[in-house]
Amino acid sequence: MKLLVVFVFVFSVYLVNAFVGYPSSMSADLKAAGMSESNVYALDKIYKDFQEKAAQLEAKKIGGIKYLQKYYDYLSLRKTMLKTMPKKEKDIFENYIVKYENRSGY
């Protein structure tokens, strides 16, 4: 049981580190690639809301399962958002996310 707790804690710390630091150029890059401003704004909002919730959990020294739940909520919102995008914008996002996923990005 202790090993599971340690694993969950280490994994949650990894996720926090993976998403720390919002690259300010990301929105501009997506817009420059042809994504609409409204979709860029929606993705920004989803990501920043996740960062805020993660920071609140971290400040309260809460990690593990609660943090993972917020992360999966974020991924679910992002996936739902992507389903509403036109194919061209989805492709722009998919190409871009390969570059930044787990490296301080959406």
C-alpha positions, 0 to 999 in steps of 0.5 A: 500500500505504501508503494502505491501511495509513493507511486501516486505521489511521484506521478502527480509531481511529474504531472505538475512539472509537466504542465508548469509554465504556460508558454506565452507563444503557444496562443500566438503560434496556434493563431499563426498556424490558422486556428481561430481566435475563439478556439485558441481562447477556449483552449487557453481557458481550459488550460489555465483553469486546470493550472489554477486548480492544480496550484490550489491542490499543491498549495494545500499539499494535496496530490495523488488521486485528487490531482489526477482527477483534475488532470483527467477532467482537464483532458476530458474538457480538452477532448470535448472541445476538440470534437467541436473544432473544424477538421483543419483546426483539429489538425493544427492542434494535433500537429502542435500538441505533439511538439508540446505535450508534457513539455509545458503546453496544452 
